[in-house]
Amino acid sequence: MRRDRSIIKNEKSLRTYITPPADLYETPDAYILYIDLPGVTKENLNIKVVDNSLIVQGKFELSLPKDSDTMFSELAKGEYRREFVLAGDVDRNKIDAKLVNGVLILTLGKKEESKEIEIKIE
């Protein structure tokens, strides 16, 4: 998994996020986006569209045993964040999300007017 981190500055503070890896596929009817978010639950996941950006944020919380000392730590803990610019043919009312085994699957439906239509010659 990528361990890239991004720093987001807002008016209150600087925040550091883990950049999760993603794959994007296109079908005739939709774009399908897979984002690797290990440890994130539905309750700790936020997906929103702002202007022409799709923003995905998730938090990974690890319950540590009481009175434990860390011997080593390799798990990426913290908050994930990824932002994508939406293509002009994405229908914002046709976005579906599923979280399956730590992988977020977003299906971004295309607008009807942007789909390819075959014209038959008579």
N, C-alpha and C positions, 0 to 999 in steps of 0.2 A: 504494500500500500504506500502511496505517496505520503510523505510527511511534510509537504509544503505547508507553509503557514502564511496567512495574509493578515495584514494589520488594517483594521477599519477605524477611521477616525470620525467621530461624530462630535456634536457640541458638548457632550458630557465627558467622554473619555476615549482612550485608545483601547481597542479590543483585539486580541489575537485569536484567529480561527484556524482550524485544520482544513486544508483544501482536499476534499475527498475525490478519488478518481471517478471518471464518468465515461460512458460510451453512448454514442448517439447513432440511431439508425433511422432511415426514411423508408416509408411504404407509400403507395399511391394515396392513401387516406390520412396518414398521420406521421408524426415524428415520435420515436420511442427513445426515451432517455433512461439509462440505467445509472444510478449513483450508489457507490459503495459506502454504506453508513453502518459499520459494525457497532453493535451495542446500543444503537438508537432505537427507542420504542416510539409508537405512534404518539404517545402523550408528550414526548420530548422532541417532536418534529413540527416544523412550521414551514409551509410552502405558500408563497404569495406571488402575485403578479403586480408590479409597480411600473407604470408607463409601459415600456416595451421590454422590461426585464423580468425574468423568472428568478426568484430568489428562494433558495432552499437552505434552511438552517436546522441543525439538530444537535442535541446535547447527549453526551455519553457520560453516564455516572457509574462509577464502580463502587460497590459496597465492600469496604475492607473489613477484615476481622478486627474486633475490638482489641486494643492493646498490641497491635502488630507493628513490627518494624519492617520497612521496605529493604529488601536485600538487593533487588534490581527491578527495574521497571522498563518494559518495552512496549506496552500497550499505549496506543495513541488515545489519550484522555482529553476531554474538554469539549469544545464546541466546534462543530463542522459548519462550513458555510461555502456555498457555491452560487454564483450568479451567471445567468445565461441571457444573451440578447435574443429575443424571440424573432423568428422570421415573420415577414409581413403576412404570410398566408396562414398563420396559426389562428384558430378560432378559440378565443379565450373562454367561451362557454362550453368547450369540448375538451377540457383537461381533466384526466383521471389519474389518480395516484393509488399505488399499492406498495406496501412494505412487506417483502418476502425474504425471510432469512437474512436480514441485515442489508438487503438491497432494495432501494427505492426505485420503483418502475413508474415513470410518468409517461402517459400517452397523450400527446398534444395533437388533437384533431385538426385537420386542415379545413379552411373555409370552402364551401361548396363551389364558389365562383373561381377558386384557384385550382380545382382539380382538372386533370386532363380529360377532354371530351373528344371522342373520335367522331368525325363527320363522314358519313357514308355518301358516296357519289352514286347518283342514280342515272 
